[in-house]
Amino acid sequence: MTMKNVAGEELSEARGKLVECYRTLAHVLMGHRDELAPFEERNALKALAALWQVMNGLDMDPGQVYDLGA
């Protein structure tokens, strides 16, 4: 399955994997945050913020993640 950004451009497989990584991490923080140790939560938020920049650069319209603390 190919993935497209908001401009309708197809993403390479590597870029698609980055998008999956962002979405998976966001899902963990939204649904399983209480299962994480404090250092895991802090580092996951930092990673999400870094991946948000990737999503933005890929024109994937990542929205805002303020509600997650990032």
LOVEXGU-316304 format. One record per residue: residue in one letter; x, z, y of N, C-alpha, C, CB in turn; residue number from 1. Coordinates in pm, 1 decimal, padded with zeros to 6 digits, always signed. Glycine has a CB too. Layout:
BEGIN
+------+----------+----------+----------+----------+----------+----------+----------+----------+----------+----------+----------+----------+------+
! resn !      nc1 !      nc3 !      nc2 !     cac1 !     cac3 !     cac2 !      cc1 !      cc3 !      cc2 !     cbc1 !     cbc3 !     cbc2 ! resi !
+------+----------+----------+----------+----------+----------+----------+----------+----------+----------+----------+----------+----------+------+
!    A !        X !        Z !        Y !        X !        Z !        Y !        X !        Z !        Y !        X !        Z !        Y !  NUM !
...
+------+----------+----------+----------+----------+----------+----------+----------+----------+----------+----------+----------+----------+------+
% end
This chain:
BEGIN
+------+----------+----------+----------+----------+----------+----------+----------+----------+----------+----------+----------+----------+------+
! resn !      nc1 !      nc3 !      nc2 !     cac1 !     cac3 !     cac2 !      cc1 !      cc3 !      cc2 !     cbc1 !     cbc3 !     cbc2 ! resi !
+------+----------+----------+----------+----------+----------+----------+----------+----------+----------+----------+----------+----------+------+
!    M ! +00084.8 ! +00000.0 ! -00118.0 ! +00000.0 ! +00000.0 ! +00000.0 ! +00089.5 ! +00000.0 ! +00124.5 ! -00096.6 ! +00123.1 ! -00000.3 !    1 !
!    T ! +00062.6 ! -00089.8 ! +00214.0 ! +00140.4 ! -00095.2 ! +00337.4 ! +00074.4 ! -00009.7 ! +00443.5 ! +00155.5 ! -00240.1 ! +00386.9 !    2 !
!    M ! +00156.3 ! +00042.5 ! +00530.5 ! +00108.9 ! +00128.0 ! +00637.7 ! +00129.9 ! +00054.2 ! +00769.3 ! +00182.4 ! +00265.9 ! +00637.4 !    3 !
!    K ! +00033.3 ! +00066.7 ! +00858.5 ! +00043.0 ! +00001.5 ! +00989.1 ! +00034.2 ! +00105.6 ! +01099.0 ! -00067.7 ! -00104.7 ! +01006.4 !    4 !
!    N ! +00098.9 ! +00076.4 ! +01211.8 ! +00089.7 ! +00165.8 ! +01327.1 ! -00030.1 ! +00125.3 ! +01412.8 ! +00221.1 ! +00162.6 ! +01410.8 !    5 !
!    V ! -00050.1 ! +00191.7 ! +01525.8 ! -00167.4 ! +00163.6 ! +01608.9 ! -00164.0 ! +00024.4 ! +01669.5 ! -00178.4 ! +00266.1 ! +01719.2 !    6 !
!    A ! -00045.8 ! -00037.4 ! +01677.3 ! -00034.2 ! -00173.1 ! +01728.8 ! -00060.2 ! -00277.2 ! +01619.6 ! +00104.0 ! -00194.3 ! +01789.6 !    7 !
!    G ! -00082.7 ! -00229.3 ! +01496.0 ! -00110.2 ! -00319.8 ! +01385.5 ! +00014.7 ! -00373.7 ! +01316.5 ! -00191.7 ! -00433.5 ! +01434.5 !    8 !
!    E ! +00130.5 ! -00321.0 ! +01352.6 ! +00255.5 ! -00365.1 ! +01291.4 ! +00277.1 ! -00290.7 ! +01160.0 ! +00375.1 ! -00342.3 ! +01387.4 !    9 !
!    E ! +00319.3 ! -00364.3 ! +01057.6 ! +00347.5 ! -00301.9 ! +00928.8 ! +00477.4 ! -00223.1 ! +00935.8 ! +00354.9 ! -00407.6 ! +00817.6 !   10 !
!    L ! +00475.4 ! -00106.0 ! +00874.3 ! +00594.5 ! -00022.9 ! +00869.0 ! +00672.3 ! -00053.4 ! +00741.9 ! +00557.6 ! +00126.7 ! +00875.9 !   11 !
!    S ! +00802.8 ! -00041.0 ! +00750.9 ! +00886.1 ! -00057.1 ! +00632.0 ! +00858.5 ! +00059.3 ! +00537.5 ! +01037.9 ! -00064.1 ! +00669.5 !   12 !
!    E ! +00907.2 ! +00046.5 ! +00415.2 ! +00886.5 ! +00154.6 ! +00318.1 ! +00951.0 ! +00283.7 ! +00366.1 ! +00943.2 ! +00115.5 ! +00180.8 !   13 !
!    A ! +01070.6 ! +00274.4 ! +00422.9 ! +01140.0 ! +00394.2 ! +00472.3 ! +01060.9 ! +00461.1 ! +00583.5 ! +01280.5 ! +00358.4 ! +00522.5 !   14 !
!    R ! +01007.8 ! +00383.3 ! +00674.9 ! +00929.5 ! +00440.4 ! +00784.5 ! +00799.4 ! +00499.9 ! +00732.9 ! +00900.2 ! +00334.2 ! +00890.9 !   15 !
!    G ! +00739.9 ! +00435.5 ! +00633.7 ! +00619.2 ! +00489.2 ! +00572.0 ! +00644.8 ! +00624.6 ! +00506.8 ! +00565.0 ! +00391.4 ! +00469.0 !   16 !
!    K ! +00762.6 ! +00640.5 ! +00447.8 ! +00799.4 ! +00768.5 ! +00386.7 ! +00813.4 ! +00877.9 ! +00491.9 ! +00930.2 ! +00754.6 ! +00308.0 !   17 !
!    L ! +00866.4 ! +00842.3 ! +00609.7 ! +00875.6 ! +00939.3 ! +00718.6 ! +00736.9 ! +00983.8 ! +00763.8 ! +00953.1 ! +00880.0 ! +00836.7 !   18 !
!    V ! +00644.2 ! +00889.4 ! +00771.7 ! +00507.0 ! +00922.2 ! +00809.7 ! +00445.5 ! +01016.0 ! +00705.6 ! +00421.5 ! +00793.1 ! +00824.2 !   19 !
!    E ! +00466.8 ! +00987.0 ! +00577.6 ! +00416.1 ! +01073.6 ! +00471.1 ! +00474.7 ! +01213.9 ! +00482.1 ! +00448.3 ! +01013.8 ! +00333.5 !   20 !
!    C ! +00602.7 ! +01220.9 ! +00513.3 ! +00670.1 ! +01350.5 ! +00527.9 ! +00605.8 ! +01432.0 ! +00639.6 ! +00820.5 ! +01330.7 ! +00556.2 !   21 !
!    Y ! +00582.5 ! +01368.6 ! +00752.9 ! +00518.1 ! +01436.2 ! +00866.4 ! +00380.2 ! +01487.3 ! +00825.4 ! +00506.0 ! +01340.2 ! +00988.2 !   22 !
!    R ! +00301.8 ! +01401.6 ! +00763.4 ! +00165.3 ! +01439.3 ! +00726.3 ! +00163.0 ! +01551.4 ! +00622.9 ! +00090.5 ! +01318.3 ! +00672.6 !   23 !
!    T ! +00254.8 ! +01546.1 ! +00528.0 ! +00262.6 ! +01651.2 ! +00426.8 ! +00299.1 ! +01785.2 ! +00489.8 ! +00364.9 ! +01614.1 ! +00319.0 !   24 !
!    L ! +00398.5 ! +01783.3 ! +00576.8 ! +00440.8 ! +01906.7 ! +00643.4 ! +00329.5 ! +01962.9 ! +00731.1 ! +00566.3 ! +01881.5 ! +00727.8 !   25 !
!    A ! +00260.0 ! +01877.9 ! +00802.6 ! +00147.2 ! +01922.9 ! +00885.2 ! +00038.5 ! +01984.8 ! +00796.9 ! +00088.9 ! +01804.7 ! +00967.8 !   26 !
!    H ! +00012.7 ! +01923.6 ! +00682.9 ! -00088.0 ! +01975.7 ! +00589.9 ! -00048.9 ! +02114.7 ! +00539.5 ! -00106.4 ! +01879.4 ! +00470.8 !   27 !
!    V ! +00078.3 ! +02133.3 ! +00505.7 ! +00126.5 ! +02263.6 ! +00459.5 ! +00106.1 ! +02368.4 ! +00568.7 ! +00276.0 ! +02255.9 ! +00419.0 !   28 !
!    L ! +00141.9 ! +02333.1 ! +00691.2 ! +00128.7 ! +02429.7 ! +00800.4 ! -00017.0 ! +02459.3 ! +00833.5 ! +00199.8 ! +02378.4 ! +00924.3 !   29 !
!    M ! -00104.8 ! +02362.5 ! +00818.1 ! -00246.1 ! +02384.6 ! +00848.4 ! -00316.4 ! +02464.1 ! +00739.1 ! -00316.5 ! +02251.6 ! +00868.2 !   30 !
!    G ! -00279.4 ! +02439.8 ! +00613.5 ! -00355.4 ! +02500.3 ! +00504.8 ! -00287.1 ! +02609.8 ! +00426.3 ! -00393.7 ! +02397.4 ! +00412.9 !   31 !
!    H ! -00156.2 ! +02624.4 ! +00441.8 ! -00084.7 ! +02719.3 ! +00357.6 ! +00016.5 ! +02802.8 ! +00435.1 ! -00015.0 ! +02646.1 ! +00246.7 !   32 !
!    R ! -00002.6 ! +02810.5 ! +00562.5 ! +00092.6 ! +02880.7 ! +00649.1 ! +00110.3 ! +03026.5 ! +00610.0 ! +00047.5 ! +02872.4 ! +00793.2 !   33 !
!    D ! +00002.4 ! +03088.9 ! +00567.3 ! +00007.9 ! +03230.9 ! +00531.7 ! +00090.4 ! +03256.6 ! +00405.4 ! -00132.7 ! +03284.6 ! +00512.3 !   34 !
!    E ! +00121.7 ! +03152.4 ! +00330.4 ! +00202.5 ! +03166.0 ! +00209.4 ! +00352.7 ! +03154.2 ! +00238.4 ! +00161.1 ! +03060.6 ! +00107.5 !   35 !
!    L ! +00388.2 ! +03122.1 ! +00361.8 ! +00528.2 ! +03100.8 ! +00397.9 ! +00591.0 ! +03227.8 ! +00453.5 ! +00540.0 ! +02987.8 ! +00499.7 !   36 !
!    A ! +00717.6 ! +03246.0 ! +00421.5 ! +00794.7 ! +03354.1 ! +00482.5 ! +00816.7 ! +03319.2 ! +00629.7 ! +00931.7 ! +03376.1 ! +00408.1 !   37 !
!    P ! +00841.1 ! +03417.8 ! +00715.1 ! +00859.3 ! +03387.9 ! +00857.6 ! +00966.3 ! +03282.2 ! +00886.3 ! +00894.5 ! +03513.9 ! +00930.4 !   38 !
!    F ! +01079.4 ! +03287.1 ! +00815.8 ! +01183.3 ! +03187.6 ! +00842.0 ! +01140.0 ! +03048.6 ! +00795.7 ! +01313.7 ! +03227.7 ! +00772.6 !   39 !
!    E ! +01060.5 ! +03042.6 ! +00688.9 ! +01009.7 ! +02913.5 ! +00640.4 ! +00912.1 ! +02853.2 ! +00741.2 ! +00940.7 ! +02930.3 ! +00502.9 !   40 !
!    E ! +00825.8 ! +02937.0 ! +00794.5 ! +00728.9 ! +02891.3 ! +00893.5 ! +00799.3 ! +02840.0 ! +01019.4 ! +00632.0 ! +03004.9 ! +00929.5 !   41 !
!    R ! +00895.2 ! +02916.9 ! +01071.3 ! +00967.4 ! +02876.1 ! +01192.7 ! +01040.4 ! +02743.7 ! +01172.7 ! +01067.3 ! +02984.5 ! +01234.2 !   42 !
!    N ! +01109.4 ! +02731.4 ! +01060.2 ! +01185.5 ! +02609.3 ! +01035.1 ! +01094.4 ! +02490.6 ! +01006.2 ! +01281.1 ! +02630.2 ! +00918.9 !   43 !
!    A ! +00981.5 ! +02515.5 ! +00942.2 ! +00884.9 ! +02407.7 ! +00919.4 ! +00828.2 ! +02358.1 ! +01052.2 ! +00770.6 ! +02455.6 ! +00827.1 !   44 !
!    L ! +00802.6 ! +02449.3 ! +01145.1 ! +00753.6 ! +02408.9 ! +01277.5 ! +00857.8 ! +02326.4 ! +01352.0 ! +00715.7 ! +02532.2 ! +01360.4 !   45 !
!    K ! +00983.4 ! +02365.0 ! +01341.1 ! +01090.4 ! +02287.1 ! +01405.4 ! +01099.4 ! +02147.6 ! +01344.2 ! +01226.4 ! +02359.8 ! +01392.2 !   46 !
!    A ! +01089.1 ! +02141.7 ! +01212.2 ! +01093.5 ! +02012.3 ! +01144.2 ! +00974.1 ! +01925.9 ! +01184.1 ! +01096.2 ! +02031.9 ! +00991.9 !   47 !
!    L ! +00857.2 ! +01988.6 ! +01195.2 ! +00738.1 ! +01913.3 ! +01235.2 ! +00754.7 ! +01856.7 ! +01375.9 ! +00613.0 ! +02002.5 ! +01228.3 !   48 !
!    A ! +00810.7 ! +01936.3 ! +01466.2 ! +00832.3 ! +01889.0 ! +01603.3 ! +00928.3 ! +01770.4 ! +01604.8 ! +00886.9 ! +02002.9 ! +01691.9 !   49 !
!    A ! +01033.0 ! +01775.8 ! +01522.6 ! +01127.2 ! +01663.8 ! +01515.2 ! +01058.8 ! +01540.5 ! +01456.8 ! +01250.5 ! +01701.9 ! +01430.3 !   50 !
!    L ! +00979.2 ! +01559.9 ! +01352.1 ! +00909.2 ! +01445.8 ! +01291.8 ! +00799.5 ! +01391.8 ! +01383.3 ! +00848.9 ! +01485.9 ! +01157.2 !   51 !
!    W ! +00744.9 ! +01477.1 ! +01469.0 ! +00646.6 ! +01429.8 ! +01566.2 ! +00710.7 ! +01323.3 ! +01655.6 ! +00591.7 ! +01548.0 ! +01651.6 !   52 !
!    Q ! +00835.5 ! +01346.6 ! +01693.8 ! +00907.1 ! +01249.2 ! +01776.7 ! +00921.5 ! +01115.8 ! +01703.2 ! +01046.1 ! +01303.6 ! +01816.0 !   53 !
!    V ! +00947.8 ! +01123.8 ! +01573.5 ! +00957.2 ! +01002.2 ! +01491.5 ! +00822.7 ! +00930.8 ! +01489.8 ! +01002.4 ! +01036.1 ! +01346.5 !   54 !
!    M ! +00716.1 ! +01006.1 ! +01465.2 ! +00581.4 ! +00946.8 ! +01462.5 ! +00548.3 ! +00879.5 ! +01594.4 ! +00476.2 ! +01053.7 ! +01431.0 !   55 !
!    N ! +00580.3 ! +00945.6 ! +01703.9 ! +00555.0 ! +00889.8 ! +01836.2 ! +00634.3 ! +00761.1 ! +01854.8 ! +00590.9 ! +00991.6 ! +01946.2 !   56 !
!    G ! +00760.9 ! +00760.9 ! +01813.0 ! +00844.3 ! +00641.9 ! +01825.3 ! +00796.4 ! +00526.4 ! +01739.5 ! +00985.2 ! +00675.0 ! +01789.2 !   57 !
!    L ! +00728.9 ! +00556.4 ! +01629.7 ! +00674.6 ! +00452.2 ! +01542.0 ! +00536.0 ! +00406.0 ! +01586.7 ! +00668.1 ! +00503.0 ! +01398.6 !   58 !
!    D ! +00487.4 ! +00457.3 ! +01698.0 ! +00352.9 ! +00426.1 ! +01747.7 ! +00244.6 ! +00462.2 ! +01645.2 ! +00343.2 ! +00277.1 ! +01783.4 !   59 !
!    M ! +00258.1 ! +00581.2 ! +01586.9 ! +00160.2 ! +00626.1 ! +01488.0 ! +00054.3 ! +00718.7 ! +01547.7 ! +00230.9 ! +00696.6 ! +01374.4 !   60 !
!    D ! +00058.1 ! +00741.9 ! +01679.3 ! -00039.0 ! +00825.7 ! +01748.1 ! -00058.0 ! +00959.7 ! +01677.1 ! -00172.2 ! +00753.1 ! +01759.0 !   61 !
!    P ! +00047.3 ! +01043.1 ! +01677.2 ! +00040.2 ! +01168.5 ! +01602.4 ! -00049.3 ! +01275.5 ! +01663.0 ! +00175.6 ! +01223.4 ! +01588.1 !   62 !
!    G ! -00101.8 ! +01252.3 ! +01782.5 ! -00183.3 ! +01354.1 ! +01846.3 ! -00098.6 ! +01470.9 ! +01891.5 ! -00292.1 ! +01401.8 ! +01752.4 !   63 !
!    Q ! -00162.3 ! +01580.9 ! +01919.1 ! -00091.3 ! +01700.1 ! +01965.7 ! -00090.9 ! +01804.7 ! +01854.6 ! -00156.8 ! +01757.4 ! +02095.1 !   64 !
!    V ! +00013.6 ! +01882.4 ! +01849.6 ! +00026.8 ! +01984.4 ! +01746.2 ! +00039.3 ! +02123.7 ! +01805.5 ! +00146.6 ! +01954.8 ! +01658.6 !   65 !
!    Y ! -00011.7 ! +02142.0 ! +01925.4 ! -00003.6 ! +02272.8 ! +01990.5 ! -00073.8 ! +02380.6 ! +01909.0 ! -00064.0 ! +02266.1 ! +02130.2 !   66 !
!    D ! -00182.8 ! +02345.7 ! +01841.5 ! -00256.8 ! +02444.0 ! +01762.6 ! -00175.7 ! +02496.0 ! +01644.2 ! -00386.7 ! +02383.5 ! +01712.8 !   67 !
!    L ! -00071.4 ! +02420.9 ! +01605.0 ! +00015.7 ! +02466.0 ! +01497.2 ! +00134.2 ! +02546.8 ! +01549.4 ! +00065.6 ! +02347.2 ! +01417.7 !   68 !
!    G ! +00147.7 ! +02553.1 ! +01680.9 ! +00256.9 ! +02628.1 ! +01739.6 ! +00383.0 ! +02547.8 ! +01764.2 ! +00288.9 ! +02741.6 ! +01653.3 !   69 !
!    A ! +00374.2 ! +02417.8 ! +01745.6 ! +00492.4 ! +02332.2 ! +01764.3 ! +00500.7 ! +02282.4 ! +01907.6 ! +00488.9 ! +02212.7 ! +01667.3 !   70 !
+------+----------+----------+----------+----------+----------+----------+----------+----------+----------+----------+----------+----------+------+
% end
